[in-house]
Amino acid sequence: MQILAALFFEGLELRQVDGGATHIDLTGIQFSAVSPEPAPVTWSPHLLVMVRCPADHVGASVLEVVFTRDGEQLARNVQTIEVQPGKFGYRLVRAELVFEEFGTVEATCRVDQGIPTVVPFTLLPPDPSST
């Protein structure tokens, strides 16, 4: 299996269209957010990992996502992923990340220990003008 995309997002909607195809509508794609409160804060961004299963594949793999900051592992998620050969699929990953200080976390996504896809997410300090 191959990772096609990995994105942090707010909303997901699946809908059927003519001909039996399925469309995936994602909203709120983001690579950063403003914290509602000062650090330390726990933040749980939603990550979608989209995969393609080649027609000659068995259809079962393992998805691993490791969240790191400055080389230190903050969270890890491992789950099986089954996709019909020749089709596409996705998995949702949500980790509770503790930010002692604001900055960037990287989500490293791999299927079966293959080529990593790295997605950054930056948590910004609260906007002082909104208090």
RODO-2510 file (C-alpha; in nm, 4 decimals, decimal comma):
residues 131
     n   res          X          Y          Z
     1     m     0,0000     0,0000     0,0000
     2     q     0,1050     0,3571    -0,0591
     3     i     0,0251     0,6761     0,1274
     4     l    -0,1343     0,9283    -0,1074
     5     a    -0,1878     1,2067     0,1462
     6     a    -0,1748     1,2791     0,5165
     7     l    -0,3462     1,5944     0,6412
     8     f    -0,4657     1,7519     0,9629
     9     f    -0,8317     1,8494     0,9260
    10     e    -1,1492     1,9517     1,1096
    11     g    -1,4303     1,7814     0,9169
    12     l    -1,4912     1,4833     0,6889
    13     e    -1,7948     1,3927     0,4804
    14     l    -1,8353     1,0955     0,2475
    15     r    -2,0874     1,1180    -0,0354
    16     q    -2,1920     0,8950    -0,3204
    17     v    -2,1974     1,0439    -0,6687
    18     d    -2,3325     0,9205    -1,0004
    19     g    -2,1779     0,5979    -1,1211
    20     g    -2,1173     0,4602    -0,7716
    21     a    -1,8060     0,6640    -0,6954
    22     t    -1,7467     0,8030    -0,3484
    23     h    -1,6222     1,1564    -0,2914
    24     i    -1,4502     1,2626     0,0284
    25     d    -1,5057     1,6225     0,1350
    26     l    -1,2497     1,7501     0,3853
    27     t    -1,2888     2,0826     0,5630
    28     g    -1,0558     2,2845     0,7778
    29     i    -0,7298     2,1474     0,6382
    30     q    -0,4643     2,2938     0,8655
    31     f    -0,0988     2,2829     0,9494
    32     s    -0,1297     2,5169     1,2473
    33     a    -0,3813     2,6345     1,5042
    34     v    -0,4030     2,8924     1,7806
    35     s    -0,4289     2,7519     2,1299
    36     p    -0,7319     2,8670     2,3312
    37     e    -0,5193     2,8829     2,6469
    38     p    -0,1599     2,9343     2,7607
    39     a     0,0881     2,6458     2,7789
    40     p     0,1008     2,3834     2,9028
    41     v    -0,1937     2,2588     2,6987
    42     t    -0,3099     1,9259     2,5606
    43     w    -0,4052     1,9417     2,1930
    44     s    -0,5637     1,6628     1,9880
    45     p    -0,5474     1,7384     1,6160
    46     h    -0,7223     1,4994     1,3761
    47     l    -0,5025     1,3408     1,1088
    48     l    -0,6339     1,1644     0,7985
    49     v    -0,4046     0,9216     0,6144
    50     m    -0,5249     0,8324     0,2623
    51     v    -0,3855     0,5146     0,1044
    52     r    -0,3960     0,3333    -0,2283
    53     c    -0,3945    -0,0455    -0,2477
    54     p    -0,2456    -0,1761    -0,5746
    55     a    -0,4471    -0,4418    -0,7580
    56     d    -0,1786    -0,7053    -0,6917
    57     h    -0,1580    -0,6392    -0,3144
    58     v    -0,3110    -0,8652    -0,0464
    59     g    -0,5150    -0,5727     0,0897
    60     a    -0,3907    -0,5710     0,4501
    61     s    -0,1101    -0,3603     0,5981
    62     v    -0,0038    -0,1838     0,9147
    63     l    -0,0164     0,1940     0,9480
    64     e     0,2167     0,3535     1,2012
    65     v     0,2089     0,7228     1,2928
    66     v     0,4723     0,8624     1,5297
    67     f     0,4376     1,2163     1,6628
    68     t     0,7710     1,3789     1,7498
    69     r     0,9062     1,7154     1,8558
    70     d     1,2772     1,7959     1,8389
    71     g     1,3509     1,4246     1,7958
    72     e     1,1505     1,3192     2,1034
    73     q     0,8554     1,0840     2,0602
    74     l     0,5340     1,2288     2,2053
    75     a     0,2812     0,9708     2,0872
    76     r     0,2562     0,6644     1,8641
    77     n    -0,0421     0,5033     1,6923
    78     v    -0,0290     0,1651     1,5184
    79     q    -0,3323     0,0152     1,3467
    80     t    -0,4140    -0,2347     1,0777
    81     i    -0,5520    -0,1068     0,7537
    82     e    -0,7503    -0,3218     0,5143
    83     v    -0,8346    -0,1931     0,1678
    84     q    -0,9734    -0,3911    -0,1202
    85     p    -0,7015    -0,4399    -0,3864
    86     g    -0,7301    -0,1759    -0,6575
    87     k    -0,9176     0,0630    -0,4269
    88     f    -0,8465     0,3554    -0,1952
    89     g    -0,9020     0,3873     0,1778
    90     y    -0,8212     0,6040     0,4757
    91     r    -0,7590     0,5916     0,8460
    92     l    -0,8147     0,8555     1,1099
    93     v    -0,5493     0,9125     1,3735
    94     r    -0,5919     1,1282     1,6811
    95     a    -0,3279     1,1725     1,9467
    96     e    -0,3364     1,3755     2,2663
    97     l    -0,0259     1,5904     2,2457
    98     v     0,1008     1,7829     2,5464
    99     f     0,2580     2,1156     2,4531
   100     e     0,4746     2,2392     2,7421
   101     e     0,5661     2,5239     2,5077
   102     f     0,4235     2,6225     2,1708
   103     g     0,5867     2,4983     1,8542
   104     t     0,5826     2,2298     1,5860
   105     v     0,5151     1,8583     1,6103
   106     e     0,5759     1,6225     1,3176
   107     a     0,3575     1,3222     1,2390
   108     t     0,5628     1,0582     1,0581
   109     c     0,3288     0,8187     0,8757
   110     r     0,4394     0,4804     0,7332
   111     v     0,2687     0,1778     0,5872
   112     d     0,4538    -0,1489     0,6557
   113     q     0,7737     0,0385     0,7506
   114     g     0,7852     0,1910     0,3996
   115     i     0,8741     0,5401     0,2865
   116     p     0,7648     0,7943     0,5503
   117     t     0,5284     1,0823     0,4879
   118     v     0,5947     1,3626     0,7374
   119     v     0,3247     1,6177     0,8215
   120     p     0,4030     1,9175     1,0473
   121     f     0,1541     2,0730     1,2866
   122     t     0,2293     2,3956     1,4750
   123     l     0,0411     2,5055     1,7843
   124     l     0,0599     2,8834     1,8248
   125     p     0,0167     3,0812     2,1483
   126     p    -0,3220     3,2373     2,2240
   127     d    -0,4005     3,5653     2,0540
   128     p    -0,3548     3,8309     2,3250
   129     s    -0,6116     4,0581     2,1588
   130     s    -0,8861     3,7965     2,2068
   131     t    -0,8654     3,7974     2,5861
***
